[in-house]
Each structure stands twice: as structure tokens, then as C-alpha cells.
Amino acid sequence: MIDVTALPPNPGCYLFRNAEGHIIYIGKAKNLRKRAKSYFQKKEQDPKTGSLITVIDS
């Protein structure tokens, strides 16, 4: 799992890669730390986000 506290609370772009290194998602956020928390620390996720998180090679 990623250490979200290491991410800056700044705007920026991010990408997720799978185990093979292929980019599977590109996103942008006003606050990268908050966005990462929303992916990795949320207990209930919508089906799309849940399936995305399962294939990320963190």
C-alpha cells in the first residue's frame, strides 16, 4: 500500500500502473494527498474504483 502522507497536498496529475507496468488510469487532483486517501483508505468504494484498486501494482 502507498504511504499517502508522503504525497504533497498540491495539485497534480497521477497515474496507476498494473503489475506489467502498463498505465491503466490517468487522473488529476487539486490535492494529491486527499485523492490518494480516497482511493486507498476508503472502506466502501464504487465497483469501478474497487476493480481499479485490485489491479494496481503498488
HTML snippet that shows the backbone in 3Dmol.js (N, CA, C, O; Angstrom):
<script src="https://3Dmol.org/build/3Dmol-min.js"></script>
<div id="view" style="width:600px;height:400px;position:relative"></div>
<script>
const pdb = `
ATOM      1  N   MET A   1       0.843  -1.178   0.000  1.00  0.00           N
ATOM      2  CA  MET A   1       0.000   0.000   0.000  1.00  0.00           C
ATOM      3  C   MET A   1       0.886   1.238   0.000  1.00  0.00           C
ATOM      4  O   MET A   1       1.992   1.234   0.541  1.00  0.00           O
ATOM      5  N   ILE A   2       0.386   2.270  -0.604  1.00  0.00           N
ATOM      6  CA  ILE A   2       1.122   3.530  -0.717  1.00  0.00           C
ATOM      7  C   ILE A   2       1.024   4.328   0.590  1.00  0.00           C
ATOM      8  O   ILE A   2       0.000   4.291   1.272  1.00  0.00           O
ATOM      9  N   ASP A   3       2.092   5.042   0.927  1.00  0.00           N
ATOM     10  CA  ASP A   3       2.095   5.928   2.092  1.00  0.00           C
ATOM     11  C   ASP A   3       1.594   7.287   1.627  1.00  0.00           C
ATOM     12  O   ASP A   3       2.356   8.080   1.075  1.00  0.00           O
ATOM     13  N   VAL A   4       0.317   7.553   1.850  1.00  0.00           N
ATOM     14  CA  VAL A   4      -0.279   8.790   1.342  1.00  0.00           C
ATOM     15  C   VAL A   4       0.266  10.027   2.039  1.00  0.00           C
ATOM     16  O   VAL A   4       0.180  11.124   1.488  1.00  0.00           O
ATOM     17  N   THR A   5       0.823   9.880   3.231  1.00  0.00           N
ATOM     18  CA  THR A   5       1.379  11.046   3.920  1.00  0.00           C
ATOM     19  C   THR A   5       2.637  11.555   3.230  1.00  0.00           C
ATOM     20  O   THR A   5       3.048  12.693   3.458  1.00  0.00           O
ATOM     21  N   ALA A   6       3.255  10.728   2.389  1.00  0.00           N
ATOM     22  CA  ALA A   6       4.446  11.146   1.649  1.00  0.00           C
ATOM     23  C   ALA A   6       4.091  11.985   0.422  1.00  0.00           C
ATOM     24  O   ALA A   6       4.968  12.610  -0.173  1.00  0.00           O
ATOM     25  N   LEU A   7       2.832  12.001   0.047  1.00  0.00           N
ATOM     26  CA  LEU A   7       2.401  12.771  -1.120  1.00  0.00           C
ATOM     27  C   LEU A   7       2.156  14.226  -0.735  1.00  0.00           C
ATOM     28  O   LEU A   7       1.719  14.506   0.381  1.00  0.00           O
ATOM     29  N   PRO A   8       2.433  15.147  -1.646  1.00  0.00           N
ATOM     30  CA  PRO A   8       2.195  16.560  -1.338  1.00  0.00           C
ATOM     31  C   PRO A   8       0.706  16.893  -1.411  1.00  0.00           C
ATOM     32  O   PRO A   8      -0.037  16.260  -2.162  1.00  0.00           O
ATOM     33  N   PRO A   9       0.274  17.878  -0.640  1.00  0.00           N
ATOM     34  CA  PRO A   9      -1.126  18.305  -0.712  1.00  0.00           C
ATOM     35  C   PRO A   9      -1.335  19.335  -1.821  1.00  0.00           C
ATOM     36  O   PRO A   9      -2.100  20.286  -1.662  1.00  0.00           O
ATOM     37  N   ASN A  10      -0.660  19.138  -2.922  1.00  0.00           N
ATOM     38  CA  ASN A  10      -0.674  20.080  -4.042  1.00  0.00           C
ATOM     39  C   ASN A  10      -1.459  19.511  -5.217  1.00  0.00           C
ATOM     40  O   ASN A  10      -1.718  18.308  -5.269  1.00  0.00           O
ATOM     41  N   PRO A  11      -1.838  20.372  -6.161  1.00  0.00           N
ATOM     42  CA  PRO A  11      -2.473  19.872  -7.373  1.00  0.00           C
ATOM     43  C   PRO A  11      -1.470  19.121  -8.236  1.00  0.00           C
ATOM     44  O   PRO A  11      -0.265  19.363  -8.172  1.00  0.00           O
ATOM     45  N   GLY A  12      -1.991  18.209  -9.040  1.00  0.00           N
ATOM     46  CA  GLY A  12      -1.112  17.494  -9.947  1.00  0.00           C
ATOM     47  C   GLY A  12      -1.821  16.361 -10.659  1.00  0.00           C
ATOM     48  O   GLY A  12      -3.011  16.121 -10.455  1.00  0.00           O
ATOM     49  N   CYS A  13      -1.072  15.675 -11.492  1.00  0.00           N
ATOM     50  CA  CYS A  13      -1.558  14.514 -12.234  1.00  0.00           C
ATOM     51  C   CYS A  13      -0.944  13.264 -11.635  1.00  0.00           C
ATOM     52  O   CYS A  13       0.135  13.311 -11.043  1.00  0.00           O
ATOM     53  N   TYR A  14      -1.632  12.152 -11.791  1.00  0.00           N
ATOM     54  CA  TYR A  14      -1.138  10.883 -11.283  1.00  0.00           C
ATOM     55  C   TYR A  14      -1.528   9.786 -12.246  1.00  0.00           C
ATOM     56  O   TYR A  14      -2.442   9.950 -13.056  1.00  0.00           O
ATOM     57  N   LEU A  15      -0.831   8.662 -12.157  1.00  0.00           N
ATOM     58  CA  LEU A  15      -1.190   7.513 -12.982  1.00  0.00           C
ATOM     59  C   LEU A  15      -1.052   6.244 -12.171  1.00  0.00           C
ATOM     60  O   LEU A  15      -0.249   6.161 -11.242  1.00  0.00           O
ATOM     61  N   PHE A  16      -1.840   5.270 -12.533  1.00  0.00           N
ATOM     62  CA  PHE A  16      -1.790   3.953 -11.916  1.00  0.00           C
ATOM     63  C   PHE A  16      -1.291   2.968 -12.951  1.00  0.00           C
ATOM     64  O   PHE A  16      -1.686   3.019 -14.116  1.00  0.00           O
ATOM     65  N   ARG A  17      -0.423   2.073 -12.521  1.00  0.00           N
ATOM     66  CA  ARG A  17       0.106   1.022 -13.388  1.00  0.00           C
ATOM     67  C   ARG A  17      -0.277  -0.339 -12.826  1.00  0.00           C
ATOM     68  O   ARG A  17      -0.440  -0.504 -11.617  1.00  0.00           O
ATOM     69  N   ASN A  18      -0.418  -1.307 -13.718  1.00  0.00           N
ATOM     70  CA  ASN A  18      -0.671  -2.672 -13.268  1.00  0.00           C
ATOM     71  C   ASN A  18       0.660  -3.386 -13.055  1.00  0.00           C
ATOM     72  O   ASN A  18       1.717  -2.770 -13.193  1.00  0.00           O
ATOM     73  N   ALA A  19       0.624  -4.656 -12.727  1.00  0.00           N
ATOM     74  CA  ALA A  19       1.836  -5.422 -12.429  1.00  0.00           C
ATOM     75  C   ALA A  19       2.783  -5.508 -13.619  1.00  0.00           C
ATOM     76  O   ALA A  19       3.990  -5.661 -13.434  1.00  0.00           O
ATOM     77  N   GLU A  20       2.258  -5.412 -14.836  1.00  0.00           N
ATOM     78  CA  GLU A  20       3.096  -5.465 -16.035  1.00  0.00           C
ATOM     79  C   GLU A  20       3.694  -4.105 -16.380  1.00  0.00           C
ATOM     80  O   GLU A  20       4.490  -3.995 -17.312  1.00  0.00           O
ATOM     81  N   GLY A  21       3.315  -3.072 -15.634  1.00  0.00           N
ATOM     82  CA  GLY A  21       3.838  -1.740 -15.888  1.00  0.00           C
ATOM     83  C   GLY A  21       3.016  -0.916 -16.859  1.00  0.00           C
ATOM     84  O   GLY A  21       3.396   0.207 -17.194  1.00  0.00           O
ATOM     85  N   HIS A  22       1.894  -1.455 -17.318  1.00  0.00           N
ATOM     86  CA  HIS A  22       1.031  -0.715 -18.238  1.00  0.00           C
ATOM     87  C   HIS A  22       0.206   0.310 -17.466  1.00  0.00           C
ATOM     88  O   HIS A  22      -0.293   0.033 -16.376  1.00  0.00           O
ATOM     89  N   ILE A  23       0.073   1.488 -18.047  1.00  0.00           N
ATOM     90  CA  ILE A  23      -0.755   2.518 -17.438  1.00  0.00           C
ATOM     91  C   ILE A  23      -2.212   2.113 -17.597  1.00  0.00           C
ATOM     92  O   ILE A  23      -2.682   1.856 -18.706  1.00  0.00           O
ATOM     93  N   ILE A  24      -2.923   2.059 -16.469  1.00  0.00           N
ATOM     94  CA  ILE A  24      -4.330   1.666 -16.521  1.00  0.00           C
ATOM     95  C   ILE A  24      -5.269   2.815 -16.163  1.00  0.00           C
ATOM     96  O   ILE A  24      -6.478   2.726 -16.380  1.00  0.00           O
ATOM     97  N   TYR A  25      -4.709   3.893 -15.612  1.00  0.00           N
ATOM     98  CA  TYR A  25      -5.549   5.038 -15.262  1.00  0.00           C
ATOM     99  C   TYR A  25      -4.687   6.286 -15.146  1.00  0.00           C
ATOM    100  O   TYR A  25      -3.588   6.236 -14.592  1.00  0.00           O
ATOM    101  N   ILE A  26      -5.177   7.397 -15.661  1.00  0.00           N
ATOM    102  CA  ILE A  26      -4.530   8.696 -15.519  1.00  0.00           C
ATOM    103  C   ILE A  26      -5.568   9.641 -14.927  1.00  0.00           C
ATOM    104  O   ILE A  26      -6.707   9.707 -15.391  1.00  0.00           O
ATOM    105  N   GLY A  27      -5.158  10.361 -13.905  1.00  0.00           N
ATOM    106  CA  GLY A  27      -6.089  11.278 -13.263  1.00  0.00           C
ATOM    107  C   GLY A  27      -5.424  12.582 -12.880  1.00  0.00           C
ATOM    108  O   GLY A  27      -4.214  12.751 -13.029  1.00  0.00           O
ATOM    109  N   LYS A  28      -6.232  13.496 -12.386  1.00  0.00           N
ATOM    110  CA  LYS A  28      -5.725  14.772 -11.895  1.00  0.00           C
ATOM    111  C   LYS A  28      -6.458  15.085 -10.597  1.00  0.00           C
ATOM    112  O   LYS A  28      -7.565  14.604 -10.355  1.00  0.00           O
ATOM    113  N   ALA A  29      -5.814  15.902  -9.771  1.00  0.00           N
ATOM    114  CA  ALA A  29      -6.409  16.238  -8.486  1.00  0.00           C
ATOM    115  C   ALA A  29      -5.968  17.622  -8.048  1.00  0.00           C
ATOM    116  O   ALA A  29      -4.868  18.070  -8.370  1.00  0.00           O
ATOM    117  N   LYS A  30      -6.832  18.288  -7.316  1.00  0.00           N
ATOM    118  CA  LYS A  30      -6.462  19.566  -6.713  1.00  0.00           C
ATOM    119  C   LYS A  30      -5.568  19.337  -5.503  1.00  0.00           C
ATOM    120  O   LYS A  30      -4.750  20.190  -5.158  1.00  0.00           O
ATOM    121  N   ASN A  31      -5.725  18.179  -4.858  1.00  0.00           N
ATOM    122  CA  ASN A  31      -4.926  17.821  -3.693  1.00  0.00           C
ATOM    123  C   ASN A  31      -4.572  16.338  -3.831  1.00  0.00           C
ATOM    124  O   ASN A  31      -5.415  15.472  -3.599  1.00  0.00           O
ATOM    125  N   LEU A  32      -3.330  16.050  -4.207  1.00  0.00           N
ATOM    126  CA  LEU A  32      -2.925  14.664  -4.467  1.00  0.00           C
ATOM    127  C   LEU A  32      -3.065  13.776  -3.234  1.00  0.00           C
ATOM    128  O   LEU A  32      -3.472  12.620  -3.345  1.00  0.00           O
ATOM    129  N   ARG A  33      -2.731  14.309  -2.065  1.00  0.00           N
ATOM    130  CA  ARG A  33      -2.820  13.507  -0.842  1.00  0.00           C
ATOM    131  C   ARG A  33      -4.261  13.089  -0.557  1.00  0.00           C
ATOM    132  O   ARG A  33      -4.524  11.928  -0.242  1.00  0.00           O
ATOM    133  N   LYS A  34      -5.190  14.035  -0.667  1.00  0.00           N
ATOM    134  CA  LYS A  34      -6.599  13.707  -0.424  1.00  0.00           C
ATOM    135  C   LYS A  34      -7.121  12.711  -1.453  1.00  0.00           C
ATOM    136  O   LYS A  34      -7.889  11.810  -1.116  1.00  0.00           O
ATOM    137  N   ARG A  35      -6.706  12.874  -2.700  1.00  0.00           N
ATOM    138  CA  ARG A  35      -7.182  11.961  -3.737  1.00  0.00           C
ATOM    139  C   ARG A  35      -6.682  10.545  -3.481  1.00  0.00           C
ATOM    140  O   ARG A  35      -7.441   9.586  -3.620  1.00  0.00           O
ATOM    141  N   ALA A  36      -5.409  10.404  -3.108  1.00  0.00           N
ATOM    142  CA  ALA A  36      -4.862   9.080  -2.824  1.00  0.00           C
ATOM    143  C   ALA A  36      -5.577   8.446  -1.635  1.00  0.00           C
ATOM    144  O   ALA A  36      -5.866   7.250  -1.645  1.00  0.00           O
ATOM    145  N   LYS A  37      -5.857   9.242  -0.623  1.00  0.00           N
ATOM    146  CA  LYS A  37      -6.600   8.719   0.529  1.00  0.00           C
ATOM    147  C   LYS A  37      -7.963   8.207   0.101  1.00  0.00           C
ATOM    148  O   LYS A  37      -8.438   7.189   0.604  1.00  0.00           O
ATOM    149  N   SER A  38      -8.590   8.912  -0.824  1.00  0.00           N
ATOM    150  CA  SER A  38      -9.919   8.492  -1.269  1.00  0.00           C
ATOM    151  C   SER A  38      -9.876   7.140  -1.970  1.00  0.00           C
ATOM    152  O   SER A  38     -10.862   6.403  -1.948  1.00  0.00           O
ATOM    153  N   TYR A  39      -8.753   6.805  -2.590  1.00  0.00           N
ATOM    154  CA  TYR A  39      -8.619   5.505  -3.243  1.00  0.00           C
ATOM    155  C   TYR A  39      -8.218   4.406  -2.271  1.00  0.00           C
ATOM    156  O   TYR A  39      -8.800   3.322  -2.288  1.00  0.00           O
ATOM    157  N   PHE A  40      -7.236   4.674  -1.428  1.00  0.00           N
ATOM    158  CA  PHE A  40      -6.609   3.610  -0.653  1.00  0.00           C
ATOM    159  C   PHE A  40      -7.106   3.469   0.774  1.00  0.00           C
ATOM    160  O   PHE A  40      -6.831   2.444   1.398  1.00  0.00           O
ATOM    161  N   GLN A  41      -7.815   4.430   1.319  1.00  0.00           N
ATOM    162  CA  GLN A  41      -8.256   4.327   2.698  1.00  0.00           C
ATOM    163  C   GLN A  41      -9.769   4.312   2.838  1.00  0.00           C
ATOM    164  O   GLN A  41     -10.291   4.290   3.953  1.00  0.00           O
ATOM    165  N   LYS A  42     -10.453   4.322   1.753  1.00  0.00           N
ATOM    166  CA  LYS A  42     -11.904   4.307   1.798  1.00  0.00           C
ATOM    167  C   LYS A  42     -12.394   2.870   1.945  1.00  0.00           C
ATOM    168  O   LYS A  42     -11.954   1.985   1.210  1.00  0.00           O
ATOM    169  N   LYS A  43     -13.290   2.638   2.879  1.00  0.00           N
ATOM    170  CA  LYS A  43     -13.782   1.282   3.108  1.00  0.00           C
ATOM    171  C   LYS A  43     -14.800   0.867   2.053  1.00  0.00           C
ATOM    172  O   LYS A  43     -14.763  -0.261   1.561  1.00  0.00           O
ATOM    173  N   GLU A  44     -15.696   1.764   1.709  1.00  0.00           N
ATOM    174  CA  GLU A  44     -16.695   1.447   0.691  1.00  0.00           C
ATOM    175  C   GLU A  44     -16.343   2.186  -0.592  1.00  0.00           C
ATOM    176  O   GLU A  44     -16.206   3.409  -0.606  1.00  0.00           O
ATOM    177  N   GLN A  45     -16.198   1.422  -1.667  1.00  0.00           N
ATOM    178  CA  GLN A  45     -15.863   2.015  -2.956  1.00  0.00           C
ATOM    179  C   GLN A  45     -16.892   1.590  -3.982  1.00  0.00           C
ATOM    180  O   GLN A  45     -17.504   0.528  -3.872  1.00  0.00           O
ATOM    181  N   ASP A  46     -17.071   2.437  -4.979  1.00  0.00           N
ATOM    182  CA  ASP A  46     -17.955   2.035  -6.060  1.00  0.00           C
ATOM    183  C   ASP A  46     -17.275   0.907  -6.836  1.00  0.00           C
ATOM    184  O   ASP A  46     -16.056   0.760  -6.748  1.00  0.00           O
ATOM    185  N   PRO A  47     -18.022   0.117  -7.583  1.00  0.00           N
ATOM    186  CA  PRO A  47     -17.442  -1.049  -8.277  1.00  0.00           C
ATOM    187  C   PRO A  47     -16.282  -0.704  -9.207  1.00  0.00           C
ATOM    188  O   PRO A  47     -15.309  -1.454  -9.278  1.00  0.00           O
ATOM    189  N   LYS A  48     -16.369   0.410  -9.913  1.00  0.00           N
ATOM    190  CA  LYS A  48     -15.297   0.800 -10.834  1.00  0.00           C
ATOM    191  C   LYS A  48     -13.997   1.059 -10.077  1.00  0.00           C
ATOM    192  O   LYS A  48     -12.942   0.565 -10.474  1.00  0.00           O
ATOM    193  N   THR A  49     -14.063   1.817  -9.009  1.00  0.00           N
ATOM    194  CA  THR A  49     -12.869   2.122  -8.222  1.00  0.00           C
ATOM    195  C   THR A  49     -12.327   0.870  -7.559  1.00  0.00           C
ATOM    196  O   THR A  49     -11.113   0.672  -7.520  1.00  0.00           O
ATOM    197  N   GLY A  50     -13.192   0.033  -7.044  1.00  0.00           N
ATOM    198  CA  GLY A  50     -12.753  -1.205  -6.406  1.00  0.00           C
ATOM    199  C   GLY A  50     -11.999  -2.112  -7.355  1.00  0.00           C
ATOM    200  O   GLY A  50     -10.982  -2.694  -6.977  1.00  0.00           O
ATOM    201  N   SER A  51     -12.476  -2.242  -8.574  1.00  0.00           N
ATOM    202  CA  SER A  51     -11.786  -3.097  -9.541  1.00  0.00           C
ATOM    203  C   SER A  51     -10.473  -2.472  -9.987  1.00  0.00           C
ATOM    204  O   SER A  51      -9.516  -3.192 -10.270  1.00  0.00           O
ATOM    205  N   LEU A  52     -10.408  -1.152 -10.056  1.00  0.00           N
ATOM    206  CA  LEU A  52      -9.167  -0.467 -10.412  1.00  0.00           C
ATOM    207  C   LEU A  52      -8.105  -0.702  -9.344  1.00  0.00           C
ATOM    208  O   LEU A  52      -6.958  -1.009  -9.669  1.00  0.00           O
ATOM    209  N   ILE A  53      -8.470  -0.564  -8.098  1.00  0.00           N
ATOM    210  CA  ILE A  53      -7.524  -0.723  -6.995  1.00  0.00           C
ATOM    211  C   ILE A  53      -6.975  -2.146  -6.932  1.00  0.00           C
ATOM    212  O   ILE A  53      -5.820  -2.339  -6.552  1.00  0.00           O
ATOM    213  N   THR A  54      -7.767  -3.131  -7.292  1.00  0.00           N
ATOM    214  CA  THR A  54      -7.293  -4.517  -7.210  1.00  0.00           C
ATOM    215  C   THR A  54      -6.207  -4.841  -8.224  1.00  0.00           C
ATOM    216  O   THR A  54      -5.444  -5.785  -8.016  1.00  0.00           O
ATOM    217  N   VAL A  55      -6.116  -4.088  -9.315  1.00  0.00           N
ATOM    218  CA  VAL A  55      -5.097  -4.391 -10.328  1.00  0.00           C
ATOM    219  C   VAL A  55      -3.893  -3.458 -10.284  1.00  0.00           C
ATOM    220  O   VAL A  55      -2.960  -3.614 -11.072  1.00  0.00           O
ATOM    221  N   ILE A  56      -3.907  -2.496  -9.374  1.00  0.00           N
ATOM    222  CA  ILE A  56      -2.766  -1.583  -9.248  1.00  0.00           C
ATOM    223  C   ILE A  56      -1.609  -2.309  -8.591  1.00  0.00           C
ATOM    224  O   ILE A  56      -1.779  -3.005  -7.589  1.00  0.00           O
ATOM    225  N   ASP A  57      -0.444  -2.138  -9.162  1.00  0.00           N
ATOM    226  CA  ASP A  57       0.769  -2.716  -8.585  1.00  0.00           C
ATOM    227  C   ASP A  57       1.413  -1.663  -7.703  1.00  0.00           C
ATOM    228  O   ASP A  57       2.279  -0.915  -8.155  1.00  0.00           O
ATOM    229  N   SER A  58       0.992  -1.602  -6.446  1.00  0.00           N
ATOM    230  CA  SER A  58       1.560  -0.596  -5.540  1.00  0.00           C
ATOM    231  C   SER A  58       2.743  -1.204  -4.871  1.00  0.00           C
ATOM    232  O   SER A  58       3.395  -0.550  -4.057  1.00  0.00           O
TER     233      SER A  58
END
`;
const viewer = $3Dmol.createViewer("view");
viewer.addModel(pdb, "pdb");
viewer.setStyle({}, {cartoon: {color: "spectrum"}});
viewer.zoomTo();
viewer.render();
</script>
